[in-house]
């Protein structure tokens, strides 16, 4: 565990200047349990997005009924 306070870690990370740090650093300030929940929620959102895209690209085949005499 580092001796840096969360505010100091955030300040040091923002000094790096990369745009990606804007999104990564606040995640580092979360607890492990909060990070896990965030990863699960993002994973479910991405999975839903992938399923939606797949279903749009592969529509279900039309079911034809045979008429019974």
KANORZI-V76877 format. One record per run of one state. SS is the DSSP state (helix for helix, strand for strand, loop for the rest). FROM is the first residue (numbers start at 1). TO is the last residue. Records with the same first field share a line. If there is no record, write none. Layout:
SS: FROM-TO / FROM-TO
This chain:
loop: 1-5 / 17-20 / 29-31 / 58-69
helix: 6-16 / 21-28 / 32-57
